[in-house]
């Protein structure tokens, strides 16, 4: 795998839509999402926070326009937890805004805050449709979610090239960005990622608005793409580790249940270890805890107790 130096850097999406010199593209994206027709890029006030970092990369594009605080996220991996993440981002942005406007959080005068607009742009390979993600979706089933005093809604749009044509056609830079991502994926099937990015830029039509900008920053673009690719691999590794931990946890739980059943039959830890062909020390640790729940040896209570004692 190609190695790169990981500093705090933009994602490609943020590089295109989150920089002050590209506010005309930010405005075009806002208009496409909201069905508006603002024409003055100076109406856009970029507020992206430099210290909101995920895996070494600035992870959001934020800006103010028409007294709306827009938090835009790009994701190549579907994440149903965006409402929680965006709520955290929003709180930090509000804190920054209150300080910037010199309003008094503890005063008797009601503060004036911009209206939050939360959007995620998804360009992964998973088959999903445009949707609303809600904070209440994370509340436990059977809870009084409707009575919650807090709700957060994130609008998710799929922007894979060739899909969601209405949104893409209404924002040419977004359509071109989507084409770039899709072409790079195709090229990567037959070449290294660095070569794939070079070929995509080379093959990009001359009438693309973002072409000159990407060509002028080609080394940075490659660096960002490599970092995003490494991030995706890392996330997959985390998911696989989680699955492995789940399998191991399930096996340990089965062992504890077997031990409890044998204790109910009157066997001691030496006999149990021999029967199950397990390490005697480990079986003794389980039995020591299980004895607290004799003579029933309630399996769920024993498992819970062992977890609290960090024995499993």
N, C-alpha and C positions, 0 to 999 in steps of 0.2 A: 504493500500500500504506500502511496506517495505521502511523505511527511511534510508538514508545514508548521511554521511557528504560530502558536495560538495566542494572539493578542485579542483585546476586546474589539471586535470588528462587526461591520454591518452584515446582515444577510443581503443577498442580491436584491430582494424585494425592497428592503429598507434603503439600499443604496440608490435605487431608482426613484422611489416615491417619498423618501423621508429626508431628503437633503434640500437645503434652502435654495440651491441653484436650480432645483428641479420642481419648484412649486407649481409650475404650469401643469406638470403631470399629476401632482398631488390633487390639484383642483379638478382636473379631468376625471380622476378616480372618484373624488367626492361627488361630482355631478352625476356620474354613471350610477353610483350606489343610491343616491337620493332623488334622482330625477329632476335635478335643478340645472340652472344654466348660468352660473356665475362665470364671469369672464376675466376678472382682474386677479392674477396670481398673488398680488400683494394683500389680498383679503385673507390669505392663508398665513397663519402664524405657527411655524413648526415648534412643537413643544416636546419632542422625543427626549426622554430622560436618559442621559449617558450612563447612569448607574443601574439601570434595569437590565441586568445581564443574565442570559441563560446559556450555560455551557460556553462561556467566553464570547458570546455574541450579543449585540444589542437586538432585542427580540421584538420590539414594537415600533410602529410609526404612529405618532400622535401629533395632532394639530388642532388649533382653534380656528373656527370660521363661523360667522353669524351667531356668535355666542353659543356654539356647540363644541364640546370637547370630544374629538373623534379619536378612538383608540383602535388602530388597525393592526391585525396580526396575520402573518402568513404561516401556514403549516403544511408540511408535506406528509405528516403523520396525523391521522385523525385523533383528536383529543377531546373527549366529552367533558373535560374539566376546565374548559376555557372560561366559563362563567366565574369560577373561583379565582383563576389567575387574573382575569380582567378586573374583578372586584378589588384585588390587592393592588393592581396597577392604578386603578381609579383612585383609591384612597391616597396613594402616594402623589398622584397628579393633583388631587384637590389640596393636599398639604402644601405642595409647591405653589399652587395658584393662590392660596390664601396668603402665603408669605409675600408673593410677588405683588399682589394687589393691596397689601397692608391692611387686610381685614382682621377684625378681632374675633377669634373663635369663642372667646369667653364673654363677649360684650352683650349688652341688652339689644343691640341693633341686629336684625336678621341679615345674614350675609347673602350676597348675590353670587351664585355659582353657575358656570356653564352647564348646559344639558349634556349628559354623556351619551355617546353613540358608539356602540361596541360591535366591531365587525371582525370576522375571521375569514381569510381567503385560503381555501384548501386546494392544493394542486398535487395531491398524491394520487396513487393508482387505485385506491379503494373505491368501489362503486357506491357512492352516496349521492343524495340530492340536496339542494339548498334546504336549509332547516334553521330552526331556532333552538339554541341550547339554553336551558334555564337552570339557575342555581337550585331551584326546588326539585329538579330531577335527581339531585344528589341526596335529598332527604330520604330517610328510611321509609320503606313501604309501611303503610298503616299509620304513619305519623300525620300530624295535622298540618300538612304542607301549606294548605290554602290559608291557614291562619298565620303563616310566617309574616313577620314584620319587614322582612327583606326579600326582594326578588331581583334577580339580575338576568337579563336576556342578551345573548350574543347572537347576532345574525351571521350564519355561516353560508358562504357562497363557494361553490365549486368552480374553479377557474381553469380546469384542464383545457388545453387547446382543443377546439372543435366542439366544446360543450358550453352551455350557458352563453350562447351566442349573443343574446340581447345585451348583457352586461359587458361582454368583451368588445362588441362592436361600438358601444357607446363610450369606450375608453381605449383609444388606439394603443397607448403605451402599455396598458394591461394586456391587451391582445398580443402584442409583440413580446412581452415578458413571458406569457404563457407558451407562445410558440418557441421561444428560446429554451425553456425548461423541457418541453416535450422533445425537441430536436436533440438536445444534449442527451436525454435518456436513450433515444434511438441510437445515436452515435456511440454511446458508451457500451452497447452490446458487442461492438467489434473493435474497440480501441480503449486505451487508458483514458481516464476522466480528463486529464489535462489536454490530451489531443482532441477529445470529444468537444470540449469547450472551444478550442481554437477553430475546429471545423465548423461549429455552429455559428460562430461570429463571422467566419469567412463566407458561409453560405447565406447569411442573413440578407434579405432583399435591401437594396440601396434606399428604398423609400421608407424604411422603418425609422421612426422618430428617434428611437433609442440607440440606433446603430452607432452613430458618431460618438456618443457618450461611452458606449461599451468598448469600442475600439480604442478610444483614448485612455481607457482604464483597464486594458485587457489583462494585465498582470494581476491587478486587484480582483477582477472578476473571477479569474481562475482560482485565486486564493480563497475567495468566498465560497465558490462552488465546491472546492475540495473540503473546506471546513464543514459545510452543510452535509456533504456526503459522509464524512467521518462521524458527524453527529448522529445521522440516521443509523449508521452501523452500531454506534455506542448504545442508542436506545434499544435496538434489537437485542444487543447483548444483555442489557438490563432486563428485558422481558424474558429472555431465555433463562437468566439466572433466577428470576422470580418463579418461573414454571418449575425449575429444578428444585428450588427451595420448597415449593408447594408439594412436590412429589415426596421429598424427604420428610416433610412434616407429616404427610399422610401415613408414611411407613412407620414413623415413630408413634403416632397415635394408635395404629393397629397393634404395635408391640405393647403399649401400655394396657390396652384392652385385654390382650392375651394374658399379661401378668396378673391383672385384677381377677380374671376368671380362675386362674390357677391358685391365687391366694384364697379365693372363696372355697376351693377344694382342699385347702389345708396344706398346700405345698410351701416350702420355704424358698428363699432366693437362690440357694445353691441348686436345688432341684429344678427350679424354673429356668435358670441359666443353662443347665445341662439339657433340659427338654427342648428349649428354643434355640440352642447352639448360639448363645449370645454371651457377650462379655459379662463376667460375674459382677464386676464393680458397677457397671451400668445398671444391671438388673437390681442390685442391692439399693442403688440410689432411688430407683422407682419404687421399690418395695417400702423403703423407709418413709416415703411420702404417703404411699397408699395405706400404710398402717394407721394413719390418722383418721381414715374413713372406714376402719374395720367395725363390724364384721361384713358390712354390705359392699365395701370397696367400690363406691359409686364411680364409674369410669370417667364421667364428664367432670366430676369434682376433682378427681386425681389429675386429669390432664390440665385443668385450669390451675391447680396448685403448682404443678410442675412448671407451667409457663411463668407463673409469678415468681418462681424461684430460679428462673433461667437455667433450668436443667435440661430443657429440650428446645 
